Amino acid sequence: ISIGHSHGGVSFWTPNFGKPVVQILCHPASSVNTISFTKSGNHFVTTGSDCKMKVWDMRTFKELYQYYTPAPVTSASISQTGLLSVGFEDTV
């Protein structure tokens, strides 16, 4: 289970533990708006209220790419073929 926080962090939980197994500060000084995972589970994408979109490696928890968006992304999804779609304001 993954949870995005208002302080910019992301927590990963497993049912076997009472605390997060991994915590990452993905978007410092802004909130995390969306978290999306690839079908393989090797990568995930976060978006924040700082108008940034970041691609992460799930195996190392390192940032691979960072993109700027014209407005904060409010919706994101990765298709089964690996295509990322994002939505903000009235744009997809």
DSSP file (Angstrom, degrees, kcal/mol; ACC not computed):
  #  RESIDUE AA STRUCTURE BP1 BP2  ACC     N-H-->O    O-->H-N    N-H-->O    O-->H-N    TCO  KAPPA ALPHA  PHI   PSI    X-CA   Y-CA   Z-CA
    1    1 A I              0   0    0      0, 0.0    12,-3.2     0, 0.0     2,-0.4   0.000 360.0 360.0 360.0 137.9    0.0    0.0    0.0
    2    2 A S  E     -A   12   0A   0     10,-0.2     2,-0.4    33,-0.1    10,-0.2  -0.937 360.0-169.3-120.3 144.2    1.3    3.5   -0.8
    3    3 A I  E     -A   11   0A   0      8,-2.3     8,-2.5    -2,-0.4     2,-0.4  -0.997  11.2-148.6-134.3 128.6    0.3    6.7    0.8
    4    4 A G  E     -A   10   0A   0     -2,-0.4     2,-0.2     6,-0.2     6,-0.2  -0.794  20.7-150.6 -94.3 139.8    1.1   10.3   -0.4
    5    5 A H    >   -     0   0    0      4,-2.9    27,-2.0    -2,-0.4     3,-1.4  -0.703  24.1-120.0-113.4 161.1    1.4   12.9    2.3
    6    6 A S  T 3  S+     0   0    0      1,-0.3    -1,-0.1    -2,-0.2    27,-0.0   0.665 111.7  61.7 -72.2 -16.6    0.9   16.7    2.4
    7    7 A H  T 3  S-     0   0    0      2,-0.1    22,-0.6    24,-0.1    23,-0.3   0.401 124.5 -99.5 -89.2   3.3    4.5   17.2    3.5
    8    8 A G  S <  S+     0   0    0     -3,-1.4    19,-2.4     1,-0.3    18,-1.5   0.452  82.3 125.4  97.6   2.1    5.7   15.7    0.1
    9    9 A G  E     - B   0  25A   0     16,-0.3    -4,-2.9    17,-0.2     2,-0.4  -0.537  46.8-149.2 -94.8 160.9    6.5   12.2    1.4
   10   10 A V  E     -AB   4  24A   0     14,-2.8    14,-2.5    -6,-0.2     2,-0.4  -0.997  10.7-160.0-126.7 133.1    5.4    8.8    0.2
   11   11 A S  E     -AB   3  23A   0     -8,-2.5    -8,-2.3    -2,-0.4     2,-0.5  -0.930   3.8-154.7-114.8 137.6    5.1    5.8    2.6
   12   12 A F  E     -AB   2  22A   0     10,-2.7     9,-2.5    -2,-0.4    10,-1.3  -0.956  17.7-170.9-112.3 127.8    5.0    2.2    1.5
   13   13 A W        -     0   0    0    -12,-3.2     5,-0.1    -2,-0.5    -2,-0.0  -0.829  13.5-163.4-118.7 152.9    3.3   -0.2    3.9
   14   14 A T    >   -     0   0    0      5,-0.4     3,-1.6    -2,-0.3     5,-0.1  -0.976  31.3-121.0-129.9 147.8    2.9   -4.0    4.1
   15   15 A P  T 3  S+     0   0    0      0, 0.0    -1,-0.0     0, 0.0    -2,-0.0   0.710 107.2  65.4 -61.7 -18.5    0.3   -5.8    6.2
   16   16 A N  T 3  S+     0   0    0      2,-0.0     2,-0.3     0, 0.0    -3,-0.0   0.633  98.5  57.0 -80.8 -13.3    3.0   -7.6    8.2
   17   17 A F    <   -     0   0    0     -3,-1.6    -3,-0.2     2,-0.1     4,-0.1  -0.887  67.6-143.3-123.3 150.6    4.4   -4.5    9.8
   18   18 A G  S    S+     0   0    0     -2,-0.3    -1,-0.1     2,-0.1    -5,-0.0   0.388  87.8  43.6 -90.1   3.3    2.9   -1.8   12.0
   19   19 A K  S    S-     0   0    0     -5,-0.1    -5,-0.4     0, 0.0    -2,-0.1  -0.924 103.0 -73.8-140.1 165.0    4.9    1.0   10.5
   20   20 A P        -     0   0    0      0, 0.0    -7,-0.2     0, 0.0     3,-0.1  -0.307  28.5-152.4 -61.8 140.9    6.0    2.0    6.9
   21   21 A V  S    S+     0   0    0     -9,-2.5     2,-0.3     1,-0.3    -8,-0.2   0.757  83.8  17.9 -82.9 -26.0    8.7   -0.2    5.4
   22   22 A V  E     -B   12   0A   0    -10,-1.3   -10,-2.7     2,-0.0     2,-0.4  -0.994  63.0-172.6-144.6 138.8    9.9    2.6    3.2
   23   23 A Q  E     -B   11   0A   0     -2,-0.3     2,-0.4   -12,-0.2   -12,-0.2  -0.999   8.9-177.0-131.3 131.4    9.5    6.4    3.4
   24   24 A I  E     -B   10   0A   0    -14,-2.5   -14,-2.8    -2,-0.4     2,-1.1  -0.983  27.1-137.2-128.6 136.6   10.7    8.7    0.6
   25   25 A L  E     +B    9   0A   0     -2,-0.4   -16,-0.3   -16,-0.2   -17,-0.1  -0.803  36.9 163.7 -90.5  97.5   10.6   12.5    0.4
   26   26 A C        +     0   0    0    -18,-1.5   -17,-0.2    -2,-1.1    -1,-0.2   0.857  67.8  23.1 -86.9 -39.5    9.4   12.9   -3.2
   27   27 A H  S >  S-     0   0    0    -19,-2.4     3,-1.6     3,-0.2    -1,-0.2  -0.732  79.9-152.2-133.2  82.2    8.2   16.5   -3.3
   28   28 A P  T 3  S+     0   0    0      0, 0.0   -20,-0.2     0, 0.0     3,-0.1  -0.259  78.9   9.2 -58.1 139.4    9.8   18.6   -0.6
   29   29 A A  T 3  S+     0   0    0    -22,-0.6     2,-0.3     1,-0.2   -21,-0.1   0.656 120.9  71.2  65.6  19.7    7.7   21.6    0.5
   30   30 A S  S <  S-     0   0    0     -3,-1.6     2,-0.2   -23,-0.3    -3,-0.2  -0.959  83.2 -99.2-151.2 169.7    4.6   20.5   -1.4
   31   31 A S        -     0   0    0     -2,-0.3    18,-2.2   -24,-0.2     2,-0.5  -0.605  31.2-115.3 -93.7 154.6    2.0   17.8   -1.2
   32   32 A V  E     -C   48   0B   0    -27,-2.0    16,-0.3    16,-0.2     3,-0.1  -0.772  30.0-179.0 -86.2 124.8    1.9   14.6   -3.2
   33   33 A N  E     +     0   0B   0     14,-3.1     2,-0.3    -2,-0.5    15,-0.2   0.873  60.9   6.9 -92.7 -43.8   -1.2   14.6   -5.5
   34   34 A T  E     -C   47   0B   0     13,-1.2    13,-1.8    41,-0.1     2,-0.4  -0.970  49.5-163.6-141.9 154.7   -1.0   11.2   -7.2
   35   35 A I  E     +C   46   0B   0     -2,-0.3     2,-0.4    11,-0.2    11,-0.2  -0.989  16.4 178.9-135.2 128.8    1.0    8.0   -7.2
   36   36 A S  E     -C   45   0B   0      9,-2.3     9,-2.8    -2,-0.4     2,-0.3  -0.984  11.3-152.8-132.8 144.4    0.9    5.5  -10.1
   37   37 A F  E     -C   44   0B   0     -2,-0.4    41,-0.3     7,-0.2     7,-0.2  -0.878  17.6-119.0-117.6 147.1    2.6    2.2  -10.7
   38   38 A T    >   -     0   0    0      5,-2.3     3,-0.6    -2,-0.3    42,-0.1  -0.378  33.2-109.0 -74.2 162.2    3.7    0.4  -13.8
   39   39 A K  T 3  S+     0   0    0     40,-0.4    -1,-0.1     1,-0.2    41,-0.1   0.865 120.5  50.6 -60.4 -37.9    2.3   -3.1  -14.5
   40   40 A S  T 3  S-     0   0    0      1,-0.1    -1,-0.2     3,-0.0    -3,-0.0   0.727 104.9-130.7 -73.7 -21.3    5.7   -4.7  -13.7
   41   41 A G  S <  S+     0   0    0     -3,-0.6    -2,-0.1     2,-0.2    -1,-0.1   0.535  78.0 112.5  82.3   6.3    5.9   -2.8  -10.4
   42   42 A N  S    S+     0   0    0     16,-0.1    16,-3.0     1,-0.1    17,-0.6   0.712  76.8  31.3 -83.8 -20.9    9.5   -1.7  -11.3
   43   43 A H  E     - D   0  57B   0     14,-0.3    -5,-2.3    15,-0.2     2,-0.3  -0.945  60.4-171.8-135.9 154.9    8.6    2.0  -11.6
   44   44 A F  E     -CD  37  56B   0     12,-1.7    12,-3.2    -2,-0.3     2,-0.4  -0.979  13.4-141.7-143.2 158.6    6.2    4.5  -10.1
   45   45 A V  E     -CD  36  55B   0     -9,-2.8    -9,-2.3    -2,-0.3     2,-0.4  -0.963  13.3-169.2-122.7 133.9    5.3    8.1  -10.9
   46   46 A T  E     -CD  35  54B   0      8,-2.4     8,-2.8    -2,-0.4     2,-0.4  -0.929   1.8-165.4-119.2 149.0    4.5   10.8   -8.4
   47   47 A T  E     -CD  34  53B   0    -13,-1.8   -14,-3.1    -2,-0.4   -13,-1.2  -0.970  10.5-168.5-128.4 149.2    3.0   14.2   -9.0
   48   48 A G  E >   -C   32   0B   0      4,-1.9     3,-1.2    -2,-0.4    25,-0.5  -0.819  40.6-104.5-132.9 171.2    2.9   17.1   -6.6
   49   49 A S  T 3  S+     0   0    0    -18,-2.2   -17,-0.1    -2,-0.3    25,-0.0   0.505 110.2  77.9 -73.0  -2.5    1.4   20.5   -6.0
   50   50 A D  T 3  S-     0   0    0    -19,-0.3    -1,-0.3     2,-0.2     3,-0.1   0.264 114.5-110.1 -86.0  10.6    4.8   21.9   -7.0
   51   51 A C  S <  S+     0   0    0     -3,-1.2    18,-2.6     1,-0.2     2,-0.4   0.797  78.5 128.9  63.7  31.3    4.0   21.3  -10.7
   52   52 A K  E     - E   0  68B   0     -4,-0.3    -4,-1.9    16,-0.2     2,-0.4  -0.912  43.5-163.0-117.1 146.6    6.5   18.5  -10.9
   53   53 A M  E     -DE  47  67B   0     14,-2.8    14,-3.0    -2,-0.4     2,-0.4  -0.999  15.4-168.2-125.0 127.2    6.1   14.9  -12.1
   54   54 A K  E     -DE  46  66B   0     -8,-2.8    -8,-2.4    -2,-0.4     2,-0.5  -0.947  15.3-149.1-125.4 138.7    8.8   12.4  -11.1
   55   55 A V  E     -DE  45  65B   0     10,-2.2     9,-3.4    -2,-0.4    10,-1.4  -0.906  23.4-167.0-104.0 130.3    9.5    8.9  -12.3
   56   56 A W  E     -DE  44  63B   0    -12,-3.2   -12,-1.7    -2,-0.5     2,-0.6  -0.859  23.9-126.1-120.9 150.2   11.1    6.6   -9.7
   57   57 A D  E  >> -DE  43  62B   0      5,-2.5     4,-2.3    -2,-0.3     5,-0.6  -0.870  17.2-157.1 -91.5 119.3   12.8    3.2   -9.7
   58   58 A M  T  45S+     0   0    0    -16,-3.0   -15,-0.2    -2,-0.6    -1,-0.1   0.745  88.9  57.0 -70.4 -23.9   10.9    1.0   -7.2
   59   59 A R  T  45S+     0   0    0    -17,-0.6    -1,-0.2     1,-0.1   -16,-0.1   0.841 125.4  17.7 -77.8 -33.0   13.9   -1.3   -6.8
   60   60 A T  T  45S-     0   0    0     -3,-0.3    -2,-0.2     2,-0.2    -1,-0.1   0.526  93.4-131.1-113.3 -10.9   16.3    1.4   -5.6
   61   61 A F  T  <5 +     0   0    0     -4,-2.3     2,-0.3     1,-0.2    -3,-0.2   0.843  60.4 140.4  57.0  36.8   13.9    4.2   -4.7
   62   62 A K  E   < -E   57   0B   0     -5,-0.6    -5,-2.5     0, 0.0     2,-0.3  -0.842  59.1-110.1-107.7 146.1   15.9    6.6   -6.7
   63   63 A E  E     +E   56   0B   0     -2,-0.3    -7,-0.3    -7,-0.2     3,-0.1  -0.599  32.7 178.3 -73.9 129.9   14.5    9.4   -8.9
   64   64 A L  E     +     0   0B   0     -9,-3.4     2,-0.3     1,-0.3    -8,-0.2   0.828  63.8   6.4 -98.3 -44.6   15.0    8.6  -12.7
   65   65 A Y  E     -E   55   0B   0    -10,-1.4   -10,-2.2     2,-0.0     2,-0.4  -0.964  55.8-160.3-140.9 154.3   13.3   11.6  -14.4
   66   66 A Q  E     -E   54   0B   0     -2,-0.3     2,-0.3   -12,-0.2   -12,-0.2  -0.995  12.1-177.7-137.7 132.5   11.7   14.9  -13.4
   67   67 A Y  E     -E   53   0B   0    -14,-3.0   -14,-2.8    -2,-0.4     2,-0.4  -0.930  20.1-133.5-127.5 151.0    9.3   16.9  -15.5
   68   68 A Y  E     -E   52   0B   0     -2,-0.3   -16,-0.2   -16,-0.2   -17,-0.1  -0.860  19.0-157.7-102.9 140.4    7.5   20.2  -15.0
   69   69 A T        -     0   0    0    -18,-2.6     4,-0.0    -2,-0.4    -2,-0.0  -0.846  26.6-120.2-115.1 153.8    3.8   20.5  -15.8
   70   70 A P  S    S+     0   0    0      0, 0.0    -1,-0.1     0, 0.0    -2,-0.0   0.773  98.0   6.2 -64.2 -25.3    1.9   23.8  -16.5
   71   71 A A  S    S-     0   0    0    -20,-0.0     2,-0.1    18,-0.0   -21,-0.1  -0.948 102.6 -70.6-148.3 162.9   -0.3   23.2  -13.5
   72   72 A P        -     0   0    0      0, 0.0    17,-0.4     0, 0.0     2,-0.3  -0.390  53.2-120.1 -60.8 130.8   -0.4   20.7  -10.6
   73   73 A V        +     0   0    0    -25,-0.5    15,-0.2   -21,-0.2     3,-0.1  -0.553  31.0 179.5 -73.1 131.5   -1.5   17.3  -11.9
   74   74 A T        +     0   0    0     13,-2.6     2,-0.3    -2,-0.3    14,-0.2   0.505  67.8  32.6-110.5  -9.3   -4.7   16.1  -10.2
   75   75 A S  E     +F   87   0C   0     12,-1.5    12,-2.9   -41,-0.1     2,-0.3  -0.977  61.5 168.2-150.0 134.0   -5.0   12.7  -12.0
   76   76 A A  E     +F   86   0C   0     -2,-0.3     2,-0.3    10,-0.2    10,-0.2  -0.997   1.8 172.0-146.8 145.2   -2.5   10.2  -13.3
   77   77 A S  E     -F   85   0C   0      8,-2.1     8,-2.8    -2,-0.3     2,-0.5  -0.986  22.1-144.2-153.2 142.2   -2.6    6.7  -14.6
   78   78 A I  E     -F   84   0C   0     -2,-0.3     6,-0.2   -41,-0.3   -41,-0.1  -0.946  25.4-137.3-109.7 125.7   -0.2    4.2  -16.2
   79   79 A S    >   -     0   0    0      4,-3.1     3,-1.5    -2,-0.5   -40,-0.4  -0.156  27.9-101.5 -74.7 172.2   -1.8    1.9  -18.8
   80   80 A Q  T 3  S+     0   0    0      1,-0.3    -1,-0.1     2,-0.1   -41,-0.1   0.719 124.8  54.7 -66.8 -20.8   -1.1   -1.8  -19.2
   81   81 A T  T 3  S-     0   0    0      2,-0.1    -1,-0.3   -42,-0.0   -43,-0.0   0.416 124.3-103.4 -92.6   1.8    1.2   -1.0  -22.1
   82   82 A G  S <  S+     0   0    0     -3,-1.5     2,-0.4     1,-0.3    -2,-0.1   0.552  72.0 142.5  93.7   8.4    3.2    1.5  -20.0
   83   83 A L        -     0   0    0      1,-0.0    -4,-3.1     2,-0.0     2,-0.5  -0.682  40.8-142.8 -86.2 136.7    1.8    4.8  -21.3
   84   84 A L  E     -F   78   0C   0     -2,-0.4     2,-0.4    -6,-0.2    -6,-0.2  -0.836  15.0-171.2-100.1 130.8    1.3    7.5  -18.7
   85   85 A S  E     -F   77   0C   0     -8,-2.8    -8,-2.1    -2,-0.5     2,-0.3  -0.967   4.6-173.4-118.8 140.7   -1.7    9.9  -18.9
   86   86 A V  E     -F   76   0C   0      6,-0.6     2,-0.4    -2,-0.4   -10,-0.2  -0.961   7.2-158.7-131.3 149.8   -2.0   12.9  -16.7
   87   87 A G  E     +F   75   0C   0    -12,-2.9   -13,-2.6    -2,-0.3   -12,-1.5  -0.992  15.0 165.1-130.8 137.8   -4.8   15.4  -16.1
   88   88 A F  B >   -G   91   0D   0      3,-2.4     3,-3.0    -2,-0.4   -15,-0.1  -0.985  63.8 -28.8-149.7 143.2   -4.7   19.0  -14.8
   89   89 A E  T 3  S-     0   0    0    -17,-0.4   -15,-0.0    -2,-0.3   -18,-0.0  -0.326 128.1 -28.1  49.0-118.1   -7.3   21.7  -14.9
   90   90 A D  T 3  S+     0   0    0     -2,-0.1     2,-0.4    -3,-0.0    -1,-0.3   0.021 120.0  96.2-111.7  26.6   -9.3   21.0  -18.1
   91   91 A T  B <    G   88   0D   0     -3,-3.0    -3,-2.4     1,-0.1     0, 0.0  -0.923 360.0 360.0-122.5 141.2   -6.4   19.2  -19.9
   92   92 A V              0   0    0     -2,-0.4    -6,-0.6    -5,-0.2    -1,-0.1   0.289 360.0 360.0-120.8 360.0   -5.4   15.6  -20.3
